[in-house]
Amino acid sequence: MGEQFLPVVVALVVAGVFTAVLLGSAVLFGQRTRQPTGAKTDSYESGVPLLDRANRRISVKFYLVALVFVVLDVELAFLYPWAINYRSLLDGGSMVALWDMLAFLALVALTYVYLWRKGIFDWGRRRLPSPDTGDRE
């Protein structure tokens, strides 16, 4: 049984030795700068200095839209192979493949409806109800 894990152990040992050699060579041959210069602490993007020095907060909606994009990618990653193999899945006369995919698409559609109701896709500013329009008793 031990010989089954021998390739894994060898790979781990080789990875460990390789990591130790790289870190050791960086310590031995790397530059040692005690005081960071202004050029090293200055931020840049893609080699170009920043035009604006203000630290602005980024809206959470950007991240939420990115997560929704990931959900769409996962949906397409499941939908594409199913669409390619759909005819071969129906050869037995069973409609299980169709019902499975329809259930999956219904769950994804339900997810999008939930996100829409939560206002994820609303990029405009929400208007809060004014105190004058509140219920009065």
KAPE-V70924 format. One record per backbone hydrogen bond with DSSP energy under -1.0 kcal/mol. NH is the residue of the N-H (numbers start at 1). CO is the residue of the C=O. E is the energy in kcal/mol with one decimal. If there is no record, write none. Layout:
{{NH,CO,E} {NH,CO,E}}
This chain:
{{4,1,-1.2} {9,5,-2.4} {10,6,-2.6} {11,7,-2.3} {12,8,-2.3} {13,9,-2.4} {14,10,-2.6} {15,11,-2.4} {16,12,-2.4} {17,13,-2.7} {18,14,-2.6} {19,15,-2.3} {20,16,-2.4} {21,17,-2.5} {22,18,-2.2} {23,19,-2.7} {24,20,-2.5} {25,21,-2.4} {26,22,-1.9} {27,23,-2.0} {28,24,-2.5} {29,25,-2.8} {30,26,-1.4} {41,37,-1.6} {42,38,-1.2} {45,48,-2.1} {48,45,-1.7} {56,54,-1.0} {62,59,-1.1} {64,60,-2.2} {65,61,-2.5} {66,62,-1.7} {67,63,-2.2} {68,64,-2.2} {69,65,-2.2} {70,66,-1.8} {71,67,-2.0} {72,68,-2.2} {73,69,-2.3} {74,70,-2.4} {75,71,-2.3} {76,72,-2.4} {77,73,-2.3} {78,74,-1.6} {79,75,-2.2} {80,76,-2.5} {83,79,-2.4} {84,80,-2.1} {85,81,-2.0} {89,85,-1.7} {90,86,-1.2} {93,90,-1.8} {99,95,-2.2} {100,96,-2.6} {101,97,-1.9} {102,98,-2.4} {103,99,-2.2} {104,100,-2.1} {105,101,-2.8} {106,102,-2.1} {107,103,-2.0} {108,104,-2.2} {109,105,-2.7} {110,106,-2.4} {111,107,-2.0} {112,108,-2.2} {113,109,-2.4} {114,110,-2.3} {115,111,-2.6} {116,112,-2.5} {117,113,-2.5} {118,114,-1.8} {120,115,-2.3} {133,130,-1.1}}
